[in-house]
């Protein structure tokens, strides 16, 4: 293993030219905590002349280039000695406690416990220069209050509750292990390894770690794929990936890759009363066609339209289910009906988004502090959804109109002949 290396893609310069007129940045490299971080990394063998920490007007903290980067050029290379992994944890003062504990901790739990313990040690920690630049709080759904969770889109809300449950399970299931760490803590374990502290550590790993497959340790349970990479983790802040709120805790407006996710429950609500709906939904679920259903500003995704075609099949055309699953047009009436259903679906999503935005406006007038910051992030997400859905409804309206006109023309031609 040689650490982490990142090369510039061919579209880097094109994206930079497109966004540089509207995006502003301020260098952070002169700030004491970043000077300390760079010294920490240099002592461990890191050197970088192409990038520096900066604050961007659209995505917050990140890295900016100091010179033109050519396609394929090495941007940053971080030696393994700079990475914080489970090997770091097992070789630390926590190692003997983790190695002797059963049932085995997960790699994620080990990293989270280490971060919490190192954070409470303050400047006495070897990793203080890195921990000192980590956010003190996160805008991830795992940290959201109940009122903020309630105004999230359904899919994000479900995932957010799953995140919150994962942190609570980590906290509750490891209480006995935490108590064994009292000899290495300066305060009572219940005051150090709190739910809030573990949530901060969990969010730090979840939002900032890079994927690195490592050999499984006999002292830990489960796959070991997490590596915290100081400095390099600032590259996580990029606007061209999906699910930024869930994984990174922010929203990039006008993201070309933004989509709105469609939950299967909404399909059932829209098509309630349809014959054989339960049977069709079961068939789609068994064939994995109820996962990752989305709409973009250009229209429904291919997977969503496949699902809607099959759900729109009349009983007389059930024998064509295979063609529907392959994305083929079964017949004109089914195609028009599935497009109309897609439009109804988007209109319902748009209605829900407007209701949520109204509720967020009310809450913003009543809340302050962290809750307000969370609401601002969710409002950005909902505004982005509104933009996508309005464009999608327009595209579907034009599509349905064109299909009806085409069908009418064919009918007239048939009557004349």
N, C-alpha and C positions, 0 to 999 in steps of 0.2 A: 504494500500500500504506500502510495507516494503523496498522500494528502489530496487536496481538491484543486482542480485546474479548470478554468473557464476560458473558452475561446469566443471571439466575436463572430456572430452570424452575419450572413450577407445582407440582411435587411437593417442592420444597426444604423448605418449612416442615413438611410432613407427615412427611418422613423425619427431620427434625431432632427433632420431638416424639417420634417412635417410638424414637429411639436415645439421646436426651439423658439418659435415666435410667441407662443402663448404660455410657455412654462418658464418660470424664473427659479433661480437657485442661488443659495448663499453658502459659501464654504464653511464647514465646521472644523476644519483641520487645525485652526488656531486655538480652539477651546481646550482648556486643561485636561478634561477627561479623555479627549481624543488624542492629545499629545501623549498622555499616559498609556493609552491603548496601543499606539504605534510603537512606543518604546518596549512595551510588554511583548509585542509580536516580533519585533526586531531581535530581541534577546533570544527568541525561540527559532530564529532562522528565516523570518519572513522579510521580503523586500518588495516594494511596489512603487513604481514611478508613474504609472498610467492613471491611477485613480485616487480620489480623495473624498472623504465624507462630506456630504452637502445636504442642505435642507431644500427640498423642492416644493414649489407652490401647489402642485397637484397631488403628490403621493407622500409628502413628508420626507423623512430621512432616507437617504440612499447614497449612491456613489456616482460621482461625475468624472468624466475623462479630462485629463490635462492636455491631451493632444489627440490628433486624428488617429482613429483605430482602423486598420485595414482589415478586410474580411479574412477570417481564419487566423488572425493574429492572437497570440496569447495575451489575455487581458489581466488575469491574476492567477497566481499559483500559491497555494497555502500549504506549507509542510505539515505533516501529520503531527508534529510536536506542538502545533498551534491549536489542534482540534480538541474539543472536550467531548469525550466518548465514555462508554462504560469502562473501557480500559483505564481511563483517568480516574474514574470513581473507585474501581476495584484496587487500584494501587495507592489510593489515598488512605487517610485515617479511618474512613468508613469501611474500607475493604474487609477487615477482619469481622466486622459485625454483619456485613452482607453475606460473606462467604459461609458463615456459620449458621445463618438463619434459614429455617424451613417452615412453611413452604417458600420456595424461591421467589424473590422479587422479579418483576418484569424489568427489562432494560429501561423502559420509560419511567417506572417508579424509582429506579436507582438514580437516574439522572435528575429527576425532580427533587428527591431528597437531598442530593449533593448540592444542587443550586440553592435550596432553602438554607442548608447548613452553612454554606459559604457566604451567603448574603448576610446572615446574622453575625458572622465573624468580622464583617467590615473590612477595613484596610489590612487586617492580619491575614486575610485570605490571599493565596497566591493568584487567584483568579479575580481579585477585586477590580483590576483595570477593565476587564471585560464586563463583569456584573454591573459595574458603575455606569456603563453606557446602555444597558438594557432598559427598556421602558419600565417605569414604576407601576404602570397599569396598562391594561389592554382593552381594545374595543371589540373583542371577540364575543360571539353570542354566549359563550360559557360564562362570561362576566356580566351579562345583561341582567337587569332587574326584571321582575315579572311583568311590569307594565310595558317595558321595551320588548320583551319576548313576544308579547301579545300582538304587537303591530308589525312583526316580521312576516314575510311571505311564508306560506304554509310549509314548503320544503325546507327553508332555512330555519324556521321555527323548530321543526322536528329534529334537524341536525343539531341545533343549538341546545335543545333539551337533552339530546344524546351526549353532547360534550359535557354539559353540566352534570349529568348522571355519572359519566366516566370519572370526573374529578371527585365527586362524592364517594364513589366506590373505592377509589384509590385511598382517600383519606380514612374512610371507616374500616376498610379491610386490613390496614397496616398499623392500627393503633398499638398492638403489642410490640411490633418491631420498633416503632418510634420510641417506645419506653426504654428499649435496650440501649438507645443512643445517648442517654442522659450523661454518661461519663465524658462525652466529648462536646457537650453543650454547656454554655455559660448560664443559660436560663432553663426553666422547666420545659420539658418536651412539649407539653400542651400549649405553651406560649410561643414556641418556635414553629413547630410543624402543625400549624393551624390549617383549616380548610382554605382560608384566603391566601395563605402563603403557598400552599401546594397548587392552588389555582393559578397564581402568578407564575410559578415554575412550569406548570403544565402548558400554559399559554406561551411561555418563552420557548419551550421545546417545540411546540406545535407550529408556531409561526416562524421560527428562525432556524430550525435544524435543516440540514441537507441530507438527502438519502445516501447512505453508505452501507452496503451490505457487508456484514462482518461475521466471522465464524462465531457460532453460538458458544456461549460460556457455560460451563457446567455449574457455575454459581448463580446463573440467572435463568429465568423461564421465558421462552418465546423468542421470536426473531429479533435480532439486534441490528436495526437499520438507521439509528439516529446518530447524528454527529453535529454538534454545535460548532460553527466555524466563525470565530470572531473576524470582523471586517467583511469577510465574504458574505455573511448573512444579510448585509445591507442590500445585496443584489436581489433579495427576495421581493423588494418593492418594485414590481414591474406591472404596468397596466394591461399587458396583453395576455393575461391568463384568466380562466374562469374561476368563479367562487372565491373572489378575493376577500369578501367579508368574513366568510367562514374560516379560511385558512390564514389570512394575514391581518384581518381587522380593519380594513379600509376599503373604500369604493373609489374606482377611477371612472370619472364621468366620460361619456362618449367612447367607452371601451368598445372597439370593433368586435370583440369576442363576447360581449355581454349577451346573455340569453335569459329568458324567463322560464323557470321550470314548471312543468304541469304535473300535478299530483294525480294518481289514479282515482282518488276519491272524487276529484272534481269531474272527471270523465263520467263517473257513475251519477253524479248530481245532474249533469247536463243531459244525460241520456236516460234518466229515470223513467220507467214505464215502457221502455223498449223491450220487445220480446227477446228472450234468450240472452239478456244482458249479462246475467251472472255466468252463464256458460261461456260466452265470448270472452269475458274478463278473465275467467279461469284459464281459458285457452291461451290468451295473450300472456298471462303471468307465467304459465308453464313454458312458453317459448321465449321468455325474457324480453317481451316487447312492451312491458310497462315500466321499464327503467330508462332513465335519462331522456324523458320526453320534454322537448323544449320548443319555444318559439323565439325567433330573432326578429329584428326590424324588417327583414326581408320576407318573413312568413314562417309557417310551421316547419319544424325539422322533418327530415325524411322518416325518421322513426315514428313521430307523432302521426304523420299522414298514413303510414302503414296501419297503425292501430285504429285510426278513424275509418279507414276503408273497410277493415274487417268488421268493426262495430256497426258499420252502415250496411253491410251485406244483408239483403233480404233472404228469407229462408229458401227461396227457389234457386239462389245462387251459392248456397253453402259449399257446393262441390268445387267452387273456385277459390277456396280459402288459401290454397298454396300460392296461387297467383297474387292474391292480396298481400301475403306475407313477403313476397319477393318485390313488393312495391309497384306491381303492374296495375294499370288501369283496368278494372274488371268490366265495367260498362259505364255509359255516360251518366245515367241517373245516380248510380252509386257515387261517382266522382263528384257530381254537383252536391249531393247530400253530404258527403264527407267534408267538402269545402265549406258548406254552410254551417256544419257543426263546428268546424275549426274557428269560423268567425264568431259564432255564439260563445265558444270557449274563451276566445280572446276578449270579447266584450265583457264577459263575467269577470275575468282576471283584471281588466281595466277598471271595472266598477269597484272591485275589492281594493284595488290600489288607491283609488280616489277616497274611499272610506278610510283607509289606513292613513293617508296623508292628512285628512281632516282631523283624525284622532291624534296624530303626532303634533299638529299645530296646537291643539288644545293642551296636550301634555307639556309642550315647550313653554307655554305660558304659566305653568304651575311648578315646573321642576328646575333645579339648578345643579351645579357641580357635575359629578361623573354621569348621572342619569341624563343630564342635558347633552353631554358629549356623545353618549350612546345614541340618543334620539337623533342628533344631527347626522350621525353616520347612517342610521336606518332611513332617515328622510332622503339622503342622497341615493341610497339603494332604491327606494320606492320611486323617486323622481326618474332614475334611470330606467326602471321598469315601465313607468308611464310613457316615456319616450319610445321605448321598444314596442309596446303594445299598441300605441296610437298608429305607428308606422305599419305594424302588422295588420291591424284592422283595415287600414286603407288598401294595403296590398291585396288582402283577401276579398274586399269589396269589388275591386277591379277584376279579380280572378273569377269570382262567382258570376259577375255580370257578363264577362267574356264567354264563360262556359254556357250560360243560358242562351246567349245570342247564337253561339255556334250550334247548340242543340236545336234551336228554333229554325235556323237556316237549313240544317239537315232534314228536319221534318218537312219544311216547305218544299224542298227539292224532291223528297220522297213522294209527297202528295202530287206534285206536278208530273212526275214520271208515271 
